[in-house]
Amino acid sequence: MSFGPSDCGDDIDRIMDVMTGAFAPEYGEAWNRRQVSDSLLLTGTGYCLIGADGTVGSTSEEPTAGFALTRSVFDEEELLLFAVLPQYRGKGLGAALLTEVIARARQRGIRRLFLEMRRNNPAGKLYTGFGFRTVGIRPGYYRTASGERLDALSQELHITDN
């Protein structure tokens, strides 16, 4: 797992490749390269990559299968983006990536991990399996390309409980 922008240009390319393939365009959830690059300039923002072979980090010879982008302040962290390419889903890579994110957060003294997702996001099953619980709802927060409004679910995980 890498934290911070130190010479991460190749990793940003990997993140953007996954972003392009993993986020369905109709939901408008994907960030552009500038948003990712700018976020990594902020203190407390980091990322983690996972290869198709399950190797965590950017050293894998395999294609990058997924990534997580996080931001921490004090003893709380937010999972800003989390994605696994469709062809690698259902193989345990999302669980391995989330396990790594939680382990690294715990090592840094993070007590709570937050995320926000649209109500119909299939990754909700993964998050629930890890113990995330819904703590808030933003009605109609997301708008699809067709204009449909979807609720946002705010979720948290107490890291010290795991």
RARA-V787131 format. One record per residue. N is the residue number from 1. PHI is phi as a letter, one per 40 degrees, with the letter a starting at -180 (* if undefined). PSI is psi in degrees with one decimal (none if undefined). Layout:
BEGIN
N/PHI/PSI, N/PHI/PSI
END
This chain:
BEGIN
1/*/139.3, 2/b/145.3, 3/b/126.6, 4/g/168.2, 5/c/8.4, 6/d/101.7, 7/f/54.5, 8/b/24.0, 9/d/-47.0, 10/c/-37.9, 11/c/-34.8, 12/c/-38.2, 13/d/-43.3, 14/c/-43.7, 15/d/-45.7, 16/c/-35.1, 17/c/-44.1, 18/c/-44.2, 19/d/-45.9, 20/c/-39.6, 21/c/-19.3, 22/c/-31.1, 23/c/123.1, 24/c/126.0, 25/d/-27.5, 26/c/-16.3, 27/c/-13.3, 28/g/30.9, 29/c/-20.4, 30/c/143.7, 31/c/158.3, 32/c/171.2, 33/d/-40.6, 34/c/-42.5, 35/c/-43.3, 36/c/-50.3, 37/d/-46.8, 38/c/-38.1, 39/c/-34.7, 40/c/-10.5, 41/c/-16.0, 42/c/137.8, 43/d/135.8, 44/g/-1.9, 45/c/136.2, 46/a/175.3, 47/a/163.9, 48/a/136.5, 49/b/152.7, 50/b/133.6, 51/c/166.0, 52/c/-22.3, 53/c/2.4, 54/g/0.6, 55/c/127.6, 56/c/131.6, 57/h/177.5, 58/c/11.5, 59/c/-7.9, 60/c/138.7, 61/c/-17.3, 62/c/161.0, 63/c/151.2, 64/c/128.8, 65/b/-23.3, 66/a/171.4, 67/a/160.9, 68/b/140.0, 69/b/125.5, 70/b/160.5, 71/b/129.6, 72/b/147.0, 73/b/124.4, 74/f/-118.9, 75/b/23.3, 76/b/148.8, 77/b/145.6, 78/b/132.7, 79/c/99.7, 80/c/-45.7, 81/a/142.9, 82/a/124.0, 83/a/144.4, 84/b/133.5, 85/d/143.5, 86/d/-38.6, 87/c/-12.2, 88/b/1.5, 89/c/152.1, 90/g/10.5, 91/b/8.9, 92/g/1.2, 93/c/-37.6, 94/c/-42.5, 95/c/-41.1, 96/c/-41.2, 97/c/-45.6, 98/c/-36.5, 99/d/-43.6, 100/c/-43.7, 101/d/-46.7, 102/c/-42.4, 103/c/-44.6, 104/c/-38.1, 105/c/-44.6, 106/d/-43.0, 107/c/-31.0, 108/c/5.9, 109/g/17.5, 110/c/134.3, 111/b/-32.9, 112/b/138.5, 113/b/128.5, 114/b/156.0, 115/a/161.5, 116/b/137.8, 117/a/158.7, 118/c/150.8, 119/d/-40.2, 120/c/19.4, 121/c/121.7, 122/c/-22.1, 123/c/-11.5, 124/d/-34.8, 125/c/-40.4, 126/c/-48.4, 127/c/-43.5, 128/c/-40.1, 129/c/-25.4, 130/c/-3.1, 131/h/5.6, 132/c/144.7, 133/b/147.0, 134/c/128.1, 135/b/-3.6, 136/a/157.2, 137/b/133.2, 138/b/99.5, 139/c/131.6, 140/g/25.0, 141/c/-43.4, 142/c/145.4, 143/b/126.1, 144/c/170.6, 145/d/-28.2, 146/c/-2.0, 147/g/-5.8, 148/c/140.3, 149/b/134.6, 150/b/142.4, 151/c/148.6, 152/b/135.5, 153/b/123.8, 154/c/127.3, 155/b/154.7, 156/b/155.5, 157/b/126.1, 158/c/107.7, 159/c/-35.2, 160/c/-16.3, 161/c/-14.1, 162/c/none
END
